[in-house]
Amino acid sequence: MSFQEKTHQKVSNLKELVARLNDGDFESVTNQLGSVALSAEQFIQYATWKADRYTRNCISHNDAYELVLLCWQPGQQTAIHCHDDKECWVKVIQGTFLEEMYTYEDDVMTPTGSRTLGTFEITNADESSFFHSLKNTTTEVAMTLHLYMKPIHKCRVYLGDNSHLKFKEVTMYYDTIAGKQVAF
């Protein structure tokens, strides 16, 4: 089967998604990501949870992308952060999330809206002035799948107007890689 024929096939499971990403078929994958119903069962081998914070579990990565499963306890949330010009797609695998969106321009962080994302819904970001936060709003554990075009090694986290520093640069980490615990 040619590459062109392969790019027109529908992605139907996690294994196919990873294979297509490893083949460099990014446009087809990102176009289909919103319509692919990836069941939570496909992610169990990668899923880990912690009581004090959400976990970042790397499913697959190379120099062009990273596919990371975030696992959330009830009420856990991210800080307000950006992706430093990396394209990012977030797909809810299990649970319900509140996404709050912001822009940062002229030294001012401005709320621009919020939305609720349910299972299989998707959001994306690709601008350095776009900031957001995600929160698991359910009373159950939840999972989100994050696809980044180019791995994110660091990101800016907003500390708020009352701080002498408005941002902190945070080094990204993985709790697991391909289902194996990472020591850090």
Backbone as CSV, one residue per row, in Angstrom:
resi,resn,N_x,N_y,N_z,CA_x,CA_y,CA_z,C_x,C_y,C_z
1,MET,0.843,-1.178,0.000,0.000,0.000,0.000,0.892,1.247,0.000
2,SER,0.576,2.184,-0.863,1.375,3.403,-0.958,1.079,4.338,0.216
3,PHE,2.008,5.280,0.442,1.828,6.273,1.501,0.548,7.067,1.263
4,GLN,0.296,7.445,0.013,-0.888,8.234,-0.297,-2.167,7.456,0.005
5,GLU,-2.199,6.166,-0.320,-3.376,5.352,0.002,-3.554,5.240,1.507
6,LYS,-2.457,5.085,2.217,-2.497,4.941,3.664,-3.046,6.199,4.339
7,THR,-2.704,7.378,3.815,-3.144,8.624,4.448,-4.645,8.847,4.312
8,HIS,-5.294,8.163,3.388,-6.735,8.313,3.225,-7.513,7.319,4.067
9,GLN,-6.823,6.378,4.716,-7.502,5.416,5.577,-7.821,6.051,6.915
10,LYS,-8.944,5.662,7.461,-9.371,6.182,8.754,-8.570,5.515,9.874
11,VAL,-8.112,6.325,10.821,-7.453,5.814,12.011,-8.549,5.311,12.943
12,SER,-8.430,4.059,13.406,-9.503,3.509,14.235,-9.054,3.069,15.622
13,ASN,-7.740,3.080,15.890,-7.295,2.687,17.228,-5.932,3.315,17.534
14,LEU,-5.500,3.162,18.765,-4.260,3.779,19.219,-3.048,3.245,18.466
15,LYS,-3.006,1.959,18.220,-1.866,1.359,17.507,-1.712,1.982,16.119
16,GLU,-2.819,2.151,15.400,-2.782,2.787,14.076,-2.365,4.251,14.180
17,LEU,-2.857,4.933,15.200,-2.502,6.339,15.399,-0.994,6.485,15.562
18,VAL,-0.382,5.670,16.417,1.059,5.734,16.644,1.821,5.369,15.368
19,ALA,1.374,4.340,14.662,2.045,3.937,13.415,2.018,5.063,12.397
20,ARG,0.887,5.736,12.259,0.768,6.829,11.295,1.656,8.006,11.698
21,LEU,1.733,8.297,12.997,2.621,9.364,13.456,4.075,9.001,13.186
22,ASN,4.435,7.766,13.442,5.812,7.327,13.188,6.151,7.347,11.700
23,ASP,5.136,7.210,10.832,5.342,7.299,9.377,5.386,8.748,8.890
24,GLY,5.135,9.702,9.798,5.151,11.111,9.405,3.860,11.599,8.787
25,ASP,2.776,10.870,8.978,1.481,11.205,8.388,0.711,12.170,9.295
26,PHE,1.311,13.312,9.607,0.771,14.228,10.600,-0.520,14.904,10.175
27,GLU,-0.584,15.358,8.928,-1.767,16.084,8.475,-3.015,15.199,8.535
28,SER,-2.910,13.983,8.058,-4.046,13.070,8.090,-4.456,12.754,9.528
29,VAL,-3.480,12.530,10.391,-3.781,12.213,11.793,-4.473,13.386,12.473
30,THR,-3.930,14.587,12.324,-4.536,15.735,13.005,-5.919,16.055,12.444
31,ASN,-6.127,15.809,11.146,-7.453,16.020,10.559,-8.475,15.032,11.107
32,GLN,-8.030,13.826,11.459,-8.937,12.791,11.936,-9.082,12.742,13.454
33,LEU,-8.202,13.391,14.168,-8.136,13.229,15.617,-9.468,13.506,16.307
34,GLY,-10.184,14.497,15.840,-11.465,14.830,16.451,-12.534,13.778,16.257
35,SER,-12.453,12.991,15.201,-13.494,12.009,14.921,-13.140,10.583,15.349
36,VAL,-11.927,10.362,15.811,-11.523,9.016,16.225,-12.014,8.755,17.643
37,ALA,-12.776,7.677,17.817,-13.284,7.297,19.140,-12.317,6.298,19.766
38,LEU,-11.334,6.810,20.477,-10.338,5.965,21.139,-10.848,5.615,22.531
39,SER,-11.095,4.338,22.789,-11.649,3.932,24.077,-10.596,3.985,25.170
40,ALA,-11.043,4.224,26.387,-10.143,4.292,27.550,-9.375,2.977,27.723
41,GLU,-9.956,1.858,27.366,-9.298,0.559,27.514,-7.985,0.474,26.731
42,GLN,-7.880,1.193,25.614,-6.663,1.175,24.801,-5.483,1.838,25.512
43,PHE,-5.760,2.599,26.574,-4.723,3.381,27.254,-4.315,2.813,28.612
44,ILE,-4.970,1.766,29.057,-4.729,1.239,30.410,-3.259,0.907,30.644
45,GLN,-2.567,0.355,29.659,-1.157,-0.005,29.852,-0.255,1.214,30.050
46,TYR,-0.737,2.405,29.699,0.044,3.639,29.835,-0.404,4.488,31.027
47,ALA,-1.542,4.185,31.610,-2.173,5.053,32.602,-1.596,4.866,34.006
48,THR,-1.267,5.991,34.636,-0.880,6.025,36.049,-1.502,7.265,36.672
49,TRP,-1.854,7.177,37.933,-2.441,8.303,38.639,-1.672,8.560,39.929
50,LYS,-1.635,9.816,40.343,-1.044,10.210,41.623,-2.043,11.099,42.352
51,ALA,-2.024,11.022,43.657,-2.979,11.794,44.457,-2.696,13.291,44.420
52,ASP,-1.428,13.690,44.302,-1.070,15.098,44.449,-0.958,15.878,43.142
53,ARG,-0.994,15.191,41.991,-0.878,15.895,40.713,-1.269,14.953,39.574
54,TYR,-1.595,15.532,38.424,-1.844,14.695,37.253,-0.514,14.113,36.788
55,THR,-0.563,13.023,36.029,0.667,12.397,35.533,0.773,12.572,34.033
56,ARG,2.030,12.569,33.543,2.331,12.693,32.108,2.978,11.384,31.670
57,ASN,2.283,10.641,30.828,2.704,9.312,30.412,2.948,9.306,28.904
58,CYS,4.215,9.215,28.511,4.573,9.276,27.094,4.263,7.937,26.434
59,ILE,3.426,7.977,25.428,3.088,6.775,24.666,4.106,6.569,23.557
60,SER,4.444,7.651,22.850,5.380,7.572,21.736,5.919,8.967,21.444
61,HIS,7.173,9.031,20.963,7.732,10.324,20.589,8.941,10.117,19.690
62,ASN,9.227,11.152,18.931,10.481,11.253,18.184,10.771,12.744,18.030
63,ASP,11.670,13.115,17.169,12.020,14.536,17.028,10.881,15.380,16.454
64,ALA,9.898,14.747,15.806,8.826,15.486,15.148,7.554,15.624,15.991
65,TYR,7.324,14.724,16.942,6.079,14.757,17.713,6.266,14.060,19.060
66,GLU,5.287,14.272,19.936,5.152,13.443,21.129,3.669,13.234,21.400
67,LEU,3.338,12.029,21.824,1.973,11.639,22.151,1.977,11.262,23.630
68,VAL,1.265,12.048,24.428,1.334,11.927,25.886,-0.076,11.766,26.451
69,LEU,-0.233,10.793,27.342,-1.482,10.574,28.050,-1.379,11.224,29.424
70,LEU,-2.262,12.194,29.694,-2.323,12.781,31.027,-3.439,12.094,31.790
71,CYS,-3.137,11.703,33.028,-4.105,11.018,33.878,-4.388,11.894,35.093
72,TRP,-5.646,12.084,35.393,-6.104,13.087,36.356,-6.977,12.448,37.432
73,GLN,-6.739,12.819,38.672,-7.653,12.524,39.763,-8.748,13.599,39.730
74,PRO,-9.880,13.372,40.421,-10.930,14.396,40.462,-10.382,15.736,40.960
75,GLY,-10.740,16.807,40.265,-10.374,18.152,40.669,-8.971,18.602,40.300
76,GLN,-8.113,17.721,39.813,-6.757,18.144,39.454,-6.801,19.048,38.230
77,GLN,-5.842,19.989,38.178,-5.824,20.938,37.071,-4.404,21.392,36.770
78,THR,-4.245,21.954,35.595,-2.970,22.545,35.211,-2.934,23.991,35.683
79,ALA,-1.742,24.531,35.734,-1.582,25.975,35.884,-1.940,26.614,34.539
80,ILE,-2.112,27.914,34.510,-2.279,28.625,33.244,-0.932,28.553,32.537
81,HIS,-0.929,28.037,31.315,0.335,27.800,30.608,0.159,27.956,29.110
82,CYS,1.293,28.049,28.406,1.286,28.069,26.940,2.135,26.913,26.439
83,HIS,2.154,26.742,25.141,2.929,25.663,24.534,4.102,26.188,23.719
84,ASP,4.434,27.458,23.900,5.596,28.071,23.262,5.697,27.778,21.763
85,ASP,4.620,28.109,21.060,4.551,27.989,19.600,4.535,26.559,19.068
86,LYS,4.381,25.574,19.918,4.241,24.188,19.448,2.749,23.944,19.196
87,GLU,2.457,23.275,18.100,1.072,22.897,17.852,0.692,21.803,18.836
88,CYS,-0.501,21.920,19.394,-0.955,20.975,20.407,-2.425,20.642,20.183
89,TRP,-2.751,19.365,20.271,-4.128,18.904,20.248,-4.361,18.121,21.522
90,VAL,-5.496,18.359,22.165,-5.880,17.630,23.367,-7.214,16.963,23.089
91,LYS,-7.259,15.650,23.289,-8.490,14.879,23.092,-8.860,14.246,24.420
92,VAL,-10.092,14.468,24.858,-10.564,13.854,26.093,-10.855,12.385,25.804
93,ILE,-10.198,11.516,26.548,-10.402,10.068,26.409,-11.467,9.595,27.388
94,GLN,-11.432,10.157,28.596,-12.396,9.777,29.631,-12.563,10.951,30.578
95,GLY,-13.802,11.328,30.860,-14.053,12.387,31.822,-14.609,13.647,31.189
96,THR,-14.676,14.693,31.993,-15.145,16.002,31.564,-14.170,17.041,32.100
97,PHE,-13.806,17.994,31.250,-12.805,18.995,31.597,-13.334,20.392,31.341
98,LEU,-12.892,21.310,32.187,-13.115,22.727,31.960,-11.824,23.283,31.392
99,GLU,-11.912,23.888,30.206,-10.765,24.584,29.629,-11.041,26.076,29.749
100,GLU,-10.112,26.788,30.381,-10.185,28.237,30.462,-9.083,28.797,29.576
101,MET,-9.435,29.759,28.725,-8.520,30.288,27.728,-8.186,31.741,28.021
102,TYR,-6.943,32.115,27.658,-6.420,33.445,27.933,-5.521,33.879,26.772
103,THR,-5.353,35.186,26.629,-4.297,35.716,25.773,-3.402,36.586,26.645
104,TYR,-2.131,36.622,26.267,-1.167,37.463,26.987,-0.555,38.413,25.983
105,GLU,-0.920,39.686,26.114,-0.394,40.719,25.226,-0.205,42.001,26.016
106,ASP,0.837,42.735,25.671,1.131,44.017,26.323,1.195,43.881,27.839
107,ASP,1.811,42.797,28.294,2.039,42.551,29.719,0.750,42.314,30.513
108,VAL,-0.330,41.895,29.817,-1.611,41.659,30.481,-2.155,40.283,30.077
109,MET,-2.547,39.478,31.083,-3.210,38.196,30.849,-4.716,38.457,30.869
110,THR,-5.380,38.147,29.759,-6.803,38.435,29.614,-7.593,37.151,29.398
111,PRO,-8.580,36.859,30.262,-9.445,35.701,30.010,-10.235,35.934,28.723
112,THR,-10.302,34.913,27.863,-11.035,35.056,26.607,-12.215,34.103,26.502
113,GLY,-12.361,33.213,27.470,-13.500,32.302,27.434,-13.192,30.995,28.132
114,SER,-14.219,30.172,28.194,-14.061,28.840,28.767,-15.032,27.910,28.055
115,ARG,-14.748,26.632,28.167,-15.648,25.642,27.575,-15.486,24.329,28.317
116,THR,-16.523,23.537,28.240,-16.501,22.206,28.820,-16.233,21.217,27.702
117,LEU,-15.284,20.324,27.946,-14.933,19.292,26.971,-15.292,17.929,27.547
118,GLY,-16.090,17.171,26.816,-16.474,15.825,27.242,-15.696,14.766,26.486
119,THR,-15.974,13.535,26.807,-15.287,12.400,26.196,-15.326,12.498,24.673
120,PHE,-14.160,12.322,24.065,-13.890,12.347,22.627,-13.829,13.754,22.026
121,GLU,-14.099,14.786,22.814,-13.987,16.139,22.280,-12.523,16.565,22.267
122,ILE,-12.234,17.577,21.429,-10.855,17.980,21.186,-10.718,19.495,21.262
123,THR,-9.537,19.937,21.656,-9.184,21.350,21.610,-7.758,21.435,21.078
124,ASN,-7.375,22.591,20.563,-5.999,22.726,20.087,-5.502,24.152,20.268
125,ALA,-4.169,24.276,20.221,-3.520,25.580,20.387,-2.219,25.586,19.606
126,ASP,-1.831,26.769,19.106,-0.562,26.852,18.373,0.061,28.246,18.377
127,GLU,-0.372,29.123,19.261,0.168,30.477,19.287,0.853,30.745,20.619
128,SER,1.933,31.500,20.606,2.647,31.793,21.845,1.867,32.738,22.757
129,SER,0.900,33.489,22.213,0.111,34.393,23.054,-1.109,33.692,23.650
130,PHE,-1.368,32.441,23.236,-2.512,31.675,23.740,-2.094,30.881,24.963
131,PHE,-2.810,31.087,26.050,-2.603,30.347,27.290,-3.908,29.652,27.647
132,HIS,-3.802,28.541,28.360,-5.011,27.889,28.831,-4.713,27.085,30.087
133,SER,-5.778,26.624,30.722,-5.671,25.676,31.820,-6.766,24.638,31.629
134,LEU,-6.509,23.442,32.124,-7.475,22.351,32.065,-7.725,21.844,33.470
135,LYS,-8.980,21.473,33.740,-9.336,20.932,35.050,-10.291,19.763,34.873
136,ASN,-9.998,18.654,35.565,-10.910,17.520,35.606,-12.067,17.903,36.517
137,THR,-13.253,18.033,35.960,-14.413,18.472,36.736,-15.283,17.308,37.205
138,THR,-14.862,16.083,36.939,-15.658,14.930,37.349,-15.238,14.450,38.737
139,THR,-15.998,13.533,39.275,-15.666,12.919,40.559,-14.956,11.582,40.360
140,GLU,-14.533,11.327,39.132,-13.843,10.083,38.772,-12.476,10.426,38.180
141,VAL,-11.625,9.398,38.065,-10.364,9.613,37.358,-10.680,9.892,35.896
142,ALA,-9.765,10.593,35.227,-9.986,10.994,33.839,-8.677,10.902,33.067
143,MET,-8.772,10.941,31.712,-7.598,10.858,30.851,-7.766,11.797,29.661
144,THR,-6.671,12.453,29.294,-6.624,13.256,28.075,-5.399,12.852,27.273
145,LEU,-5.531,12.838,25.962,-4.443,12.504,25.058,-3.932,13.804,24.440
146,HIS,-2.617,14.040,24.542,-2.005,15.276,24.054,-1.034,14.936,22.927
147,LEU,-1.259,15.537,21.775,-0.369,15.380,20.633,0.311,16.721,20.395
148,TYR,1.634,16.732,20.472,2.420,17.935,20.241,3.268,17.734,18.993
149,MET,3.230,18.714,18.086,4.115,18.685,16.938,5.416,19.322,17.385
150,LYS,6.414,18.542,17.533,7.701,18.804,18.169,7.488,18.619,19.675
151,PRO,8.283,17.815,20.291,8.162,17.626,21.741,8.343,18.938,22.494
152,ILE,7.617,19.079,23.567,7.725,20.265,24.419,8.658,19.924,25.570
153,HIS,9.798,20.592,25.597,10.765,20.347,26.660,10.577,21.312,27.823
154,LYS,10.060,22.506,27.517,9.812,23.529,28.534,8.555,24.293,28.145
155,CYS,7.886,24.838,29.149,6.760,25.732,28.849,6.712,26.829,29.900
156,ARG,6.021,27.908,29.546,5.859,29.026,30.473,4.559,28.856,31.247
157,VAL,4.655,28.981,32.556,3.510,28.908,33.448,3.284,30.294,34.032
158,TYR,2.054,30.750,33.976,1.702,32.072,34.481,1.580,32.024,36.000
159,LEU,2.272,32.922,36.683,2.264,32.960,38.144,1.269,33.967,38.710
160,GLY,0.784,34.872,37.887,-0.200,35.845,38.344,0.374,37.240,38.477
161,ASP,-0.499,38.215,38.569,-0.088,39.619,38.639,0.535,40.001,39.974
162,ASN,0.273,39.246,41.024,0.785,39.609,42.348,2.219,39.152,42.574
163,SER,2.783,38.459,41.625,4.133,37.950,41.764,5.118,38.936,41.147
164,HIS,6.318,39.012,41.706,7.332,39.872,41.079,7.783,39.269,39.747
165,LEU,7.614,37.969,39.595,7.821,37.310,38.301,6.458,36.872,37.791
166,LYS,6.144,37.206,36.561,4.839,36.808,36.027,4.837,35.388,35.500
167,PHE,6.019,34.874,35.114,6.103,33.549,34.526,7.225,32.745,35.150
168,LYS,7.047,31.465,35.088,8.089,30.528,35.492,8.252,29.557,34.326
169,GLU,9.490,29.324,33.942,9.736,28.338,32.899,9.840,26.967,33.568
170,VAL,9.015,26.041,33.120,8.942,24.716,33.725,9.496,23.688,32.743
171,THR,10.401,22.852,33.223,10.921,21.746,32.419,9.907,20.610,32.458
172,MET,9.569,20.105,31.298,8.578,19.043,31.201,9.217,17.703,31.570
173,TYR,8.425,16.774,32.007,8.887,15.461,32.453,7.870,14.404,32.028
174,TYR,8.246,13.170,32.128,7.331,12.043,31.945,7.331,11.227,33.232
175,ASP,6.166,10.747,33.619,6.079,9.782,34.714,6.387,8.380,34.195
176,THR,5.947,8.115,32.959,6.237,6.834,32.308,6.569,7.091,30.845
177,ILE,7.319,6.167,30.258,7.573,6.156,28.817,7.244,4.756,28.328
178,ALA,6.335,4.661,27.368,5.886,3.379,26.820,5.464,2.417,27.922
179,GLY,4.810,2.949,28.954,4.290,2.130,30.029,5.270,1.779,31.129
180,LYS,6.513,2.236,31.040,7.545,1.932,32.040,7.790,3.167,32.902
181,GLN,7.837,2.961,34.224,8.063,4.054,35.182,9.405,4.734,34.924
182,VAL,9.435,6.068,35.021,10.650,6.852,34.861,11.062,7.351,36.237
183,ALA,12.322,7.180,36.580,12.823,7.706,37.855,13.306,9.135,37.642
184,PHE,12.835,10.045,38.496,13.319,11.426,38.435,13.338,12.052,39.791
